[in-house]
Amino acid sequence: MKVVLVHGIFNTGHVMHLLQKRLQAAGHECFSPTIGPFDGRRGIEFAAANLSEQINAFFGQDTQIALIGFSMGGIVGRYYLQYLDGASRVSQFFSLAAPHHGSYLAYLPYPSKGIKQLRPRSELLQQLAGSESCLDEVKLYSYRTPIDLTIVPSTSSIWRVAENQSFIIVLHLSVIFSRRIAKEICDKLVN
């Protein structure tokens, strides 16, 4: 399976290296683009358009893929799926510690449109929730840790249209380094 891994805010594609390496060892071809700007200052829409361009450049416009989105990358992935026709080519979407219902940490003062869009009940999150029916053909998974100090509350990562699973992992970033989550994804990926 061809897999695209989308990093979270304040990171680059390199942060997904260990997860990518584990997926590649299981026989999957992976791409971990760096979505800019890394702090989300131009918003989720801009980041998703950048993601779409990079996927098309790397895999072409028609290749079926699986998508993994970590944290804000999960919301960027959703926007790509729901508004940029990504759902037509993505067979599976794995959301890792993504704030589907927002995070109260997004109220910290930082001048970034993307961070503001991750606040609970933001206009963008409400739009995404209202257009989930276009995801009917995509197999959706949402993995989280209840010990998440970035997605507050951690239950914000529960996504009603996805198969949800909780893993006891200490801290937000550790989700992408978890062997258990990598194995779970490998077990679910359809070749």
C-alpha positions in Angstrom: 0.0 0.0 0.0 1.1 3.5 -0.7 0.9 5.6 2.5 1.1 9.3 3.2 2.0 10.4 6.7 1.1 14.0 7.7 2.9 15.6 10.7 1.4 17.9 13.3 2.1 21.6 14.1 5.6 22.8 14.9 7.0 19.7 13.2 8.2 18.6 9.7 7.8 15.3 7.8 11.0 14.1 9.5 9.1 13.6 12.8 7.2 10.8 11.2 10.4 8.9 10.3 10.2 6.1 12.9 6.5 5.3 12.0 7.4 5.5 8.3 10.3 3.1 8.8 8.1 0.6 10.6 5.5 0.8 7.8 8.2 0.4 5.2 9.5 -2.7 7.0 6.0 -4.2 6.6 6.2 -3.6 2.8 4.4 -0.3 2.4 5.7 2.6 0.2 5.6 5.8 2.3 5.8 9.5 1.8 6.1 12.0 4.7 5.9 15.5 3.2 6.7 18.7 5.2 3.6 20.8 5.2 4.4 24.5 5.4 4.4 26.8 7.1 5.1 24.5 10.0 3.2 26.6 12.5 -0.1 26.6 10.6 -0.2 30.4 10.3 -1.9 30.3 6.9 -4.6 27.9 8.1 -5.8 24.3 7.7 -7.1 25.0 4.1 -3.7 26.2 2.9 -1.9 23.3 4.6 -4.4 20.8 3.0 -3.9 22.4 -0.5 -0.1 22.0 0.0 -0.6 18.4 1.1 -2.7 17.7 -2.1 0.0 19.2 -4.3 2.8 17.2 -2.7 0.8 13.9 -2.9 0.1 14.5 -6.6 3.7 15.3 -7.3 4.9 12.2 -5.4 2.3 9.5 -6.3 0.5 11.1 -9.3 -3.1 12.1 -9.3 -4.8 8.7 -9.6 -2.9 6.4 -7.3 -4.9 4.9 -4.4 -3.3 5.7 -1.0 -3.8 5.4 2.7 -3.5 8.5 4.8 -2.2 8.9 8.3 -2.6 12.3 10.1 -1.0 13.1 13.4 -2.5 15.9 15.6 -3.2 19.0 13.5 -2.1 16.7 10.5 -5.3 14.7 11.2 -7.4 17.8 10.7 -5.4 18.8 7.6 -6.0 15.3 6.3 -9.7 15.6 6.9 -9.9 18.9 5.0 -8.0 17.2 2.1 -10.4 14.3 2.2 -13.6 16.3 2.6 -13.0 19.4 0.5 -10.1 18.7 -1.9 -11.5 15.4 -3.3 -9.0 13.3 -1.3 -11.8 10.9 -0.4 -11.9 9.7 -4.0 -8.4 8.3 -3.8 -7.9 7.5 -0.1 -9.1 4.0 1.0 -8.1 4.3 4.7 -7.5 7.3 7.0 -5.8 6.9 10.3 -6.2 9.8 12.7 -3.6 9.8 15.5 -4.3 12.1 18.5 -6.2 14.6 16.3 -8.4 17.2 17.9 -11.6 16.4 16.0 -13.6 18.4 18.6 -10.8 21.0 19.2 -8.4 21.5 22.1 -8.5 24.1 24.8 -4.7 24.4 24.4 -5.5 26.2 21.1 -6.6 29.2 23.2 -2.9 29.9 24.1 -1.9 33.2 22.5 0.0 32.4 19.3 -0.7 34.2 16.0 -1.6 31.3 13.9 -4.8 30.8 11.9 -4.4 27.1 12.1 -4.2 27.0 15.9 -7.3 29.2 16.2 -9.1 26.7 13.9 -8.4 23.9 16.4 -10.3 25.6 19.2 -13.5 23.8 20.3 -16.5 24.7 18.2 -14.4 26.6 15.7 -16.1 27.3 12.4 -13.8 25.0 10.5 -14.3 22.1 12.9 -18.1 22.6 12.6 -17.9 22.6 8.8 -15.9 19.4 8.9 -18.4 17.7 11.2 -21.2 18.8 8.9 -19.7 17.3 5.8 -18.6 13.9 7.0 -21.0 12.0 4.7 -18.5 12.3 1.8 -16.3 9.9 3.8 -18.7 6.9 3.5 -16.3 5.0 1.2 -13.2 5.7 3.3 -12.3 3.3 6.2 -11.7 5.7 9.2 -9.7 5.0 12.3 -9.0 7.3 15.2 -6.3 6.4 17.7 -5.7 8.4 20.9 -4.1 8.3 24.3 -6.1 9.4 27.4 -2.7 10.7 28.8 -2.6 13.5 26.2 -1.6 17.0 27.6 -1.9 18.7 24.2 -5.4 17.6 23.0 -7.4 18.9 26.0 -9.6 17.0 26.7 -8.1 13.9 25.2 -11.6 12.7 24.4 -11.6 15.3 21.6 -9.8 12.7 19.6 -12.8 10.4 19.6 -14.4 10.7 16.2 -18.0 9.3 15.9 -17.7 8.2 12.3 -14.4 6.3 12.9 -13.3 3.1 14.6 -11.9 4.5 17.8 -9.2 3.0 19.9 -7.4 4.2 23.0 -3.8 3.3 23.9 -2.1 4.0 27.2 0.8 6.1 25.9 2.4 8.9 27.9 2.2 12.2 26.2 0.9 13.4 22.8 4.0 13.1 20.6 4.7 9.6 21.9 1.7 8.4 19.9 3.7 8.5 16.6 6.6 6.6 18.2 4.4 3.8 19.6 5.2 0.3 18.3 1.7 -0.8 19.3 0.1 1.9 17.1 2.5 1.1 14.2 1.5 -2.6 14.5 -2.2 -1.7 14.6 -1.8 0.4 11.5 0.1 -2.3 9.7 -2.5 -4.9 10.6 -5.3 -2.7 9.2 -3.6 -1.5 6.0 -5.1 -3.1 3.0 -2.6 -4.0 0.2 
